[in-house]
Amino acid sequence: MAHLSLRAVGKTYGGSSQPAVAGIDIEIADGEFIVLVGPSGCGKSTLLRMVAGLETVSAGEIRIGERMVNKLDPAERDIAMVFQNYALYPHMTVRQNMAYGLKNRGTSKAVIAERVAEAARMLELGAYLDRKPRALSGGQRQRVAMGRAIVRQPAAFLFDEPLSNLDAKLRVSMRMEIRKLQQRLATTALYVTHDQLEAMTLADRLVVLNGGRVEQIGAPLEVYRKPASTFVASFIGAPAMSLLDARIDGGVLSLDDHALARVGNPAGPVTLGLRAEDLRIAPRGLPLTVDYIEELGAQRIVHGMVGAQRLAVIDTGAAALNQTVQVAIDPTRLHLFDTATGRRMEPVAEAVVEPVS
């Protein structure tokens, strides 16, 4: 086990004027589970591959434990990587796939047998050790890939979107398996995904990336409850936070002609963020013109327009809705962002002292 340290890490590909990754600073504690999350092309897989040694580092330094590993080959870094495509040898059995890395390193047969048996027990693969990958389901193949990583007893695990090829139901169960396994082994883990639900449920801390740069680092609920920017606010959460053009005048926050709350922020235009679960359909409030409803069973998501701006509301009622409904806003649950920079404004919800009647 080891801590990981990324200091001003950058990657620029030849001929490009724009870095794929720029100025990344992350300190990962021994045994911590960190998830890199962001949209396609944000640099998360490039960053992971630099830690693994599969990409060269253009700037900064990467340390695993006390060693700077920038110029070390992947085999010298004491890490194990789990890929989305499993990367199993089709002509080998499960047992042989799991043992392959240890065999190449000259590990004794007795140690190999012991480690493979222990990993198979943890991953419930004992009945499949003599099968080949083609005889396994997608979830079983991914467990074999994880077992191959576990037997090496590495300083850190690196996961590159390992669940992206699995169906929705299997993804849920595999998320639970990965988290329980990492907690049992107490091994440092760096995990890449574009799935924000996966990120929220797995991470000790999230690193939200955008355009090769860090937007925010924090515990999942911290990032969800206090997004540092409009990008984070719109990326983390399902449905996404609604972002609306609003204005502050004389200490009053207004949306179009509707006064919402008294706030302590300076006068001027602001971006107002509203989470769907913080709103409710009520006798009085903002008029919402409903254009469609997502029925989810225990609740429904009501989508519509407030003037020319889109808003989503989570509703737990079963009654039929009119084309226009009223939406009540809890003034302690507002999020305010600087319209010019997209950055969170402080104070935000704490500055809201009373709703405007």
C-alpha positions in Angstrom: 0.0 0.0 0.0 1.1 3.6 -0.7 0.0 7.1 -1.0 -0.1 8.8 -4.5 1.0 12.3 -5.2 0.4 14.2 -8.4 2.1 17.6 -8.5 1.5 20.1 -11.3 1.0 17.1 -13.7 0.5 18.0 -17.3 0.3 16.2 -20.7 0.6 17.9 -24.1 0.6 15.8 -27.3 3.1 16.7 -30.0 1.9 19.4 -32.4 -1.0 20.5 -30.1 -1.1 24.0 -28.6 -3.6 22.9 -25.9 -2.6 20.5 -23.1 -4.8 17.4 -22.7 -4.1 17.6 -18.9 -2.8 20.8 -17.2 -1.6 21.5 -13.7 -3.1 18.6 -11.8 -2.4 18.6 -8.1 -3.9 15.7 -6.1 -2.7 14.1 -2.9 -4.2 10.6 -2.3 -3.8 9.1 1.1 -2.8 5.5 1.7 -5.9 3.3 1.4 -8.1 6.1 0.0 -10.6 5.5 -2.9 -10.4 8.4 -5.3 -12.7 8.7 -8.4 -11.8 10.8 -11.4 -15.0 11.9 -13.0 -15.9 14.1 -16.0 -17.3 14.0 -19.5 -15.5 12.3 -22.4 -12.3 14.1 -23.4 -11.8 15.8 -20.0 -8.4 14.1 -19.5 -9.3 11.5 -16.8 -8.1 8.4 -18.7 -5.0 10.3 -19.8 -4.2 11.1 -16.2 -4.7 7.5 -15.1 -2.5 6.2 -17.9 0.3 8.6 -16.8 0.1 7.2 -13.3 0.2 3.7 -14.7 3.2 4.6 -16.9 1.3 4.0 -20.2 1.6 7.7 -21.1 4.7 9.9 -20.6 4.4 12.9 -18.3 5.0 16.3 -20.1 5.2 18.4 -16.9 5.1 17.9 -13.1 5.8 14.8 -11.1 4.0 11.6 -10.0 5.0 9.9 -6.8 3.9 6.4 -5.6 4.9 6.2 -2.0 8.3 8.0 -1.7 9.4 7.3 -5.2 9.0 9.6 -8.2 7.9 7.3 -11.0 7.8 9.6 -14.0 10.5 7.7 -15.8 9.8 4.2 -14.5 8.3 1.5 -16.7 4.8 0.3 -15.7 6.2 -3.0 -14.3 8.4 -1.0 -11.9 5.6 1.1 -10.4 4.0 -1.6 -8.2 0.5 -0.9 -9.4 -2.2 -3.1 -10.9 -4.7 -1.8 -13.6 -8.2 -3.1 -14.4 -9.5 -2.1 -17.8 -13.0 -1.9 -19.2 -12.4 -4.6 -21.8 -11.1 -7.1 -19.2 -7.9 -7.9 -21.2 -8.0 -11.6 -20.4 -6.0 -14.2 -22.4 -8.7 -16.3 -24.2 -6.6 -19.4 -24.4 -5.9 -19.5 -20.6 -8.2 -20.7 -17.8 -9.3 -18.4 -15.1 -6.6 -19.8 -12.8 -3.9 -19.2 -15.4 -5.1 -15.7 -16.2 -5.0 -14.8 -12.5 -1.6 -16.4 -12.0 0.1 -15.1 -15.2 1.6 -11.9 -13.7 3.0 -13.6 -10.7 4.4 -16.4 -12.8 6.2 -13.9 -15.0 7.8 -12.3 -11.9 9.2 -15.7 -10.8 6.9 -16.1 -7.8 6.9 -19.6 -6.3 4.2 -22.1 -7.3 3.1 -22.4 -3.6 2.7 -18.6 -3.2 0.8 -18.3 -6.6 -1.6 -21.1 -5.6 -2.2 -19.5 -2.2 -2.9 -16.0 -3.6 -5.1 -17.3 -6.5 -7.1 -19.4 -4.1 -7.6 -16.4 -1.7 -8.6 -14.0 -4.6 -11.0 -16.6 -6.0 -12.6 -17.0 -2.5 -13.1 -13.2 -2.1 -14.5 -12.9 -5.6 -16.6 -16.1 -5.6 -14.7 -17.5 -8.5 -13.8 -20.9 -7.0 -16.2 -22.8 -9.2 -14.8 -21.2 -12.4 -11.0 -21.5 -12.0 -10.8 -24.2 -14.7 -13.0 -22.4 -17.2 -11.8 -20.2 -20.1 -13.1 -16.6 -20.4 -15.5 -17.4 -23.3 -17.5 -19.6 -20.8 -18.0 -16.7 -18.4 -20.5 -13.8 -18.2 -19.4 -10.2 -18.4 -19.5 -9.8 -14.7 -17.5 -13.0 -14.1 -14.8 -11.8 -16.6 -14.5 -8.5 -14.8 -14.1 -10.3 -11.5 -11.3 -12.4 -13.0 -9.6 -9.1 -14.2 -9.9 -7.9 -10.6 -8.6 -11.1 -9.2 -5.5 -10.9 -11.5 -4.9 -7.4 -10.0 -5.5 -8.6 -6.4 -3.0 -11.5 -6.4 -0.2 -9.1 -7.2 -0.8 -7.3 -3.9 0.1 -3.9 -5.5 0.7 -0.6 -3.8 -2.3 0.9 -5.7 -5.2 -0.2 -7.9 -6.0 1.7 -11.1 -9.5 1.2 -12.6 -10.2 2.5 -16.1 -14.0 2.6 -16.5 -14.2 -1.1 -15.6 -18.0 -1.3 -15.6 -18.8 0.4 -18.8 -19.4 -2.8 -20.8 -21.8 -4.2 -18.2 -25.6 -3.9 -18.2 -27.3 -1.6 -15.7 -28.3 -4.2 -13.2 -24.8 -5.8 -13.2 -23.2 -2.4 -12.8 -25.0 -1.9 -9.5 -23.9 -5.2 -8.0 -20.3 -4.8 -9.3 -20.0 -1.3 -7.8 -20.8 -2.9 -4.4 -18.3 -5.6 -5.0 -15.5 -3.2 -5.9 -16.1 -1.0 -3.0 -16.3 -3.8 -0.4 -13.2 -5.4 -1.9 -11.2 -2.2 -1.7 -12.3 -1.6 1.9 -11.3 -5.2 2.8 -7.9 -4.9 1.2 -7.4 -1.3 2.4 -5.4 -0.6 -0.9 -5.2 2.8 -2.4 -7.4 3.1 -5.5 -7.7 5.6 -8.4 -10.8 5.0 -10.4 -11.9 6.6 -13.7 -15.6 6.9 -14.8 -17.8 9.3 -16.7 -20.8 8.0 -14.8 -21.6 10.4 -12.0 -23.8 7.9 -10.1 -20.9 5.5 -10.1 -18.6 8.2 -8.9 -20.9 9.3 -6.0 -21.4 5.8 -4.7 -17.8 4.6 -4.8 -15.6 7.5 -3.9 -14.1 8.6 -0.6 -13.3 11.8 -2.6 -14.3 12.9 -6.1 -12.0 14.7 -8.5 -14.2 16.5 -11.1 -12.3 17.2 -14.3 -13.2 19.5 -17.1 -11.1 20.3 -20.1 -8.0 18.8 -18.6 -8.2 20.8 -15.4 -9.6 20.1 -11.9 -12.9 21.8 -11.3 -13.4 20.5 -7.7 -12.1 18.0 -5.2 -14.1 16.8 -2.3 -16.3 14.2 -0.6 -19.2 13.2 -2.8 -21.9 14.9 -0.7 -19.7 18.0 -0.3 -19.4 18.2 -4.1 -23.1 17.6 -4.6 -24.3 20.1 -1.9 -21.7 22.8 -2.7 -20.7 22.6 -6.3 -17.8 24.9 -7.0 -18.9 25.9 -10.5 -21.9 25.7 -12.9 -20.0 22.9 -14.6 -19.9 20.8 -11.5 -23.5 21.7 -10.6 -24.8 20.5 -14.0 -22.6 17.4 -14.1 -23.1 16.0 -10.6 -26.7 15.0 -9.9 -29.6 13.3 -11.7 -31.5 15.2 -12.9 -28.9 17.9 -13.3 -29.2 21.1 -11.3 -31.3 23.7 -13.2 -29.3 26.8 -13.9 -31.3 30.0 -14.5 -30.5 33.6 -15.3 -31.5 35.7 -12.3 -30.7 39.1 -10.7 -30.0 40.7 -7.4 -31.2 44.3 -6.8 -31.4 45.9 -3.3 -30.7 42.6 -1.6 -33.6 40.9 -3.4 -33.0 37.9 -5.6 -35.4 37.8 -8.5 -36.2 35.5 -11.5 -37.9 37.5 -14.3 -40.5 39.5 -12.3 -40.7 37.0 -9.4 -38.9 38.0 -6.1 -37.5 34.8 -4.5 -35.5 35.7 -1.4 -33.5 38.4 0.4 -29.8 37.7 0.0 -26.6 39.3 1.2 -24.8 39.2 -2.2 -23.9 42.3 -4.3 -26.3 43.7 -6.9 -26.1 42.4 -10.5 -26.8 39.4 -12.7 -26.3 36.0 -11.2 -26.8 32.4 -12.2 -29.3 30.7 -9.9 -29.0 26.9 -9.3 -31.9 24.8 -8.1 -31.9 21.1 -7.4 -35.1 19.3 -8.4 -35.5 17.7 -5.0 -35.3 21.1 -3.3 -38.5 22.3 -5.1 -42.1 21.3 -4.7 -45.4 21.8 -6.4 -47.5 23.9 -4.2 -50.5 26.3 -4.3 -48.2 29.3 -4.6 -44.8 29.9 -6.2 -43.1 30.2 -9.6 -45.4 29.4 -12.5 -44.1 26.4 -14.4 -45.5 25.5 -17.8 -45.2 21.7 -17.9 -44.0 20.1 -21.2 -43.2 16.5 -20.1 -43.2 14.2 -17.1 -40.9 11.3 -16.3 -42.7 8.7 -14.2 -40.3 6.8 -12.0 -42.7 4.9 -9.8 -42.2 6.3 -6.3 -41.7 9.8 -7.7 -41.8 11.7 -11.0 -39.7 14.4 -12.5 -41.7 17.3 -13.9 -40.0 19.2 -16.6 -41.2 22.6 -17.8 -40.4 26.3 -18.5 -40.4 29.3 -16.2 -40.7 32.0 -18.9 -37.9 31.1 -21.4 -35.9 29.0 -18.9 -36.0 25.3 -18.2 -36.7 23.9 -14.7 -37.1 20.4 -13.3 -39.0 19.5 -10.1 -39.2 16.1 -8.3 -42.8 15.4 -7.3 -44.0 12.6 -5.1 -47.7 13.1 -5.7 -49.9 11.0 -7.8 -52.5 13.6 -8.8 -52.8 14.7 -12.4 -51.1 18.0 -13.1 -52.4 20.9 -15.0 -50.4 22.4 -17.9 -49.3 25.2 -15.6 -48.3 24.5 -11.9 -46.8 26.5 -9.1 -43.4 25.7 -7.8 -42.3 26.6 -4.3 -38.7 27.3 -3.6 -36.9 26.7 -0.3 -34.8 29.9 0.1 -32.2 28.0 2.2 -31.5 25.7 -0.7 -30.5 28.3 -3.4 -27.1 28.1 -5.2 -25.7 31.3 -6.6 -22.9 31.4 -9.2 -21.0 34.3 -10.8 -22.5 34.7 -14.3 -19.2 35.8 -15.8 -16.9 33.1 -14.4 -19.4 30.3 -13.5 -17.8 30.0 -10.0 -19.8 29.6 -6.9 -20.5 32.8 -5.0 -20.0 32.9 -1.2 -22.0 33.3 0.9 -24.8 31.4 -0.9 -27.5 29.5 0.9 -26.2 30.8 4.2 -26.8 34.4 3.0 -30.5 33.7 2.4 -32.4 35.1 5.5 -36.0 35.1 4.5 -38.2 34.5 1.5 -39.7 37.5 -0.2 -43.5 37.3 0.1 
